[in-house]
């Protein structure tokens, strides 16, 4: 899977876990659908933020990961918002780096569909900006790597076999049945030229 990259991305690969749909936050998604949601970001293991004088940008690495130069728009005890060409947020975390507002940092991050944090709570804060973008779903891919079971700290855990990562293109998610209800999807989306807002016609608050 390869998405365009550069300083002015219009197509984005965005992660979506089946549990987000199962929780009732969204209905199933399908190719060709116009949808509205905010973007959360996460930091891959070992990722660190470094000061940068570069232009705001995002370059696609694969698996919904982006090498970015981000401008720090807001950081509070509740949320961090970065501008990487689109505004993305991370809910409060003890592991998040402390960043100076309006500084720029080089950082690798992953992008996913806002599960509920923004549209249920954060959008009501006077500090938080409008983060809900409008998208057209160009394609949907489902992760096909099997799970491996292991024992960690005395309990069984399941994780994907990273040696067998791969994707199957599908027309629609079926969150309750795909991969036994444990599906992980990638939505390839075209960013529509509509200003971001605080509400989503797609989400189910």
C-alpha positions as CSV (number, residue, x, y, z in Angstrom):
1,X,0.0,0.0,0.0
2,X,1.4,3.3,-1.0
3,X,-0.1,6.7,-0.5
4,X,1.1,10.0,-2.0
5,X,3.4,12.0,0.2
6,X,4.7,15.5,0.4
7,X,3.9,18.8,1.9
8,X,0.3,19.0,0.5
9,X,-1.2,15.6,1.0
10,X,-4.8,15.2,-0.2
11,X,-4.9,11.4,0.3
12,X,-4.3,9.9,3.7
13,X,-4.2,6.3,5.0
14,X,-6.0,6.2,8.4
15,X,-6.2,3.3,10.8
16,X,-9.5,2.0,12.1
17,X,-10.0,-0.8,14.6
18,X,-13.2,-2.8,14.6
19,X,-13.9,-2.0,18.3
20,X,-14.4,1.6,17.4
21,X,-17.4,0.6,15.3
22,X,-18.5,-2.0,17.8
23,X,-18.6,0.6,20.6
24,X,-21.3,2.4,18.6
25,X,-19.1,5.4,17.7
26,X,-19.6,4.9,13.9
27,X,-21.5,2.7,11.5
28,X,-19.6,0.4,9.2
29,X,-17.7,2.2,6.4
30,X,-17.8,1.6,2.7
31,X,-15.9,2.6,-0.4
32,X,-17.2,5.8,-2.0
33,X,-18.8,7.0,1.2
34,X,-18.4,10.6,2.3
35,X,-17.6,10.7,6.0
36,X,-16.7,13.1,8.8
37,X,-14.2,12.4,11.6
38,X,-11.3,13.9,13.5
39,X,-7.8,12.3,13.4
40,X,-6.1,11.0,16.5
41,X,-2.4,10.4,16.5
42,X,-0.2,8.0,18.4
43,X,3.6,7.7,18.7
44,X,5.2,4.4,17.7
45,X,7.4,2.8,20.3
46,X,10.7,4.7,20.6
47,X,9.5,7.8,18.7
48,X,10.8,11.1,20.0
49,X,10.2,14.7,19.1
50,X,13.1,16.8,17.9
51,X,13.2,20.5,17.3
52,X,12.9,21.4,13.6
53,X,13.0,24.5,11.4
54,X,11.4,22.7,8.5
55,X,8.1,23.4,6.8
56,X,5.0,21.7,8.2
57,X,4.8,18.4,6.3
58,X,3.8,14.7,6.4
59,X,5.5,12.0,4.4
60,X,3.8,8.6,4.3
61,X,5.9,5.6,5.5
62,X,3.3,2.8,5.3
63,X,1.0,1.2,7.8
64,X,-0.6,4.6,8.6
65,X,2.7,6.0,9.9
66,X,4.0,9.4,8.8
67,X,7.3,11.1,9.1
68,X,6.3,14.7,9.9
69,X,7.3,18.2,10.7
70,X,4.6,19.3,13.1
71,X,3.7,22.7,14.5
72,X,2.5,22.5,18.1
73,X,-0.9,24.2,18.1
74,X,-2.0,23.4,21.6
75,X,-0.9,21.3,24.6
76,X,-2.9,21.1,27.8
77,X,-3.4,18.5,30.5
78,X,-6.3,17.2,28.3
79,X,-5.0,17.2,24.8
80,X,-2.1,17.9,22.4
81,X,-3.0,19.2,18.9
82,X,-0.4,19.2,16.1
83,X,-0.6,20.7,12.6
84,X,1.0,18.3,10.0
85,X,-0.9,19.7,7.1
86,X,-4.1,18.7,8.9
87,X,-4.8,19.1,12.6
88,X,-4.4,15.9,14.6
89,X,-4.9,15.3,18.3
90,X,-3.7,13.1,21.1
91,X,-5.6,12.7,24.3
92,X,-3.7,13.3,27.6
93,X,-1.0,10.7,28.2
94,X,1.7,10.6,30.8
95,X,4.0,9.4,28.1
96,X,3.5,12.4,25.7
97,X,6.4,14.7,25.4
98,X,6.1,18.2,26.7
99,X,6.1,20.6,23.8
100,X,6.2,24.4,23.5
101,X,3.2,25.9,21.6
102,X,4.0,27.3,18.2
103,X,7.3,25.4,18.1
104,X,8.0,22.9,15.3
105,X,9.1,19.4,15.9
106,X,10.2,16.5,13.6
107,X,8.3,13.4,14.8
108,X,7.1,10.1,13.5
109,X,3.4,9.4,14.3
110,X,0.5,7.2,13.3
111,X,-3.0,8.4,12.4
112,X,-6.3,6.8,13.2
113,X,-10.0,7.6,13.2
114,X,-11.1,9.5,16.4
115,X,-12.7,6.7,18.5
116,X,-14.8,9.0,20.6
117,X,-12.6,11.4,22.6
118,X,-13.0,14.4,20.4
119,X,-16.6,14.2,19.3
120,X,-17.9,13.1,22.8
121,X,-15.9,15.4,25.0
122,X,-13.0,17.4,23.8
123,X,-14.9,19.4,21.2
124,X,-16.9,21.0,24.0
125,X,-13.7,22.6,25.5
126,X,-13.2,26.2,24.6
127,X,-9.5,25.6,24.1
128,X,-9.9,22.9,21.5
129,X,-10.1,23.8,17.8
130,X,-12.4,22.4,15.1
131,X,-10.9,19.0,14.2
132,X,-13.6,17.2,12.2
133,X,-12.6,16.9,8.6
134,X,-14.7,15.7,5.6
135,X,-13.4,12.7,3.6
136,X,-14.3,10.5,0.7
137,X,-13.3,6.8,1.2
138,X,-11.3,5.7,-1.8
139,X,-10.5,2.2,-0.6
140,X,-10.6,0.0,2.5
141,X,-8.0,-2.6,3.4
142,X,-8.2,-5.3,6.1
143,X,-5.1,-6.6,7.9
144,X,-4.7,-10.3,7.2
145,X,-1.7,-11.3,9.4
146,X,-2.7,-14.1,11.8
147,X,-2.6,-13.6,15.6
148,X,0.1,-15.2,17.7
149,X,-0.6,-16.1,21.3
150,X,2.0,-15.7,24.0
151,X,2.2,-15.4,27.8
152,X,3.3,-12.0,29.3
153,X,3.3,-11.3,33.0
154,X,1.3,-14.5,33.6
155,X,-1.5,-13.8,31.2
156,X,-2.2,-14.7,27.6
157,X,-1.8,-12.0,25.0
158,X,-2.5,-11.9,21.3
159,X,-0.6,-9.9,18.7
160,X,-0.3,-9.9,15.0
161,X,2.5,-11.9,13.4
162,X,4.7,-9.0,12.1
163,X,6.4,-11.3,9.6
164,X,3.1,-11.9,7.8
165,X,1.6,-8.4,7.7
166,X,-0.5,-7.9,4.6
167,X,-3.8,-6.4,3.5
168,X,-6.9,-7.5,1.6
169,X,-8.9,-4.9,-0.2
170,X,-12.6,-4.9,0.7
171,X,-15.6,-2.8,-0.3
172,X,-17.1,-2.5,3.2
173,X,-16.2,-3.1,6.8
174,X,-18.1,-5.7,8.8
175,X,-16.8,-5.0,12.3
176,X,-18.7,-7.8,14.0
177,X,-17.6,-10.5,11.6
178,X,-14.4,-9.6,10.0
179,X,-11.4,-11.4,11.6
180,X,-13.7,-12.7,14.3
181,X,-14.5,-9.2,15.4
182,X,-10.9,-8.2,15.8
183,X,-10.3,-6.6,12.4
184,X,-7.9,-3.8,11.8
185,X,-8.6,-1.6,8.8
186,X,-6.9,1.1,6.7
187,X,-9.2,3.7,5.2
188,X,-7.5,5.4,2.3
189,X,-9.3,8.8,2.2
190,X,-9.4,11.8,0.0
191,X,-9.4,15.0,2.1
192,X,-12.3,17.1,0.8
193,X,-11.9,20.9,0.5
194,X,-14.3,21.7,3.4
195,X,-13.2,23.6,6.5
196,X,-12.9,21.5,9.7
197,X,-15.7,21.7,12.2
198,X,-16.6,20.5,15.7
199,X,-19.5,18.1,14.9
200,X,-19.7,15.0,12.8
201,X,-22.7,13.8,10.8
202,X,-21.0,10.3,10.7
203,X,-20.3,9.8,14.4
204,X,-22.9,8.5,16.8
205,X,-22.5,10.4,20.1
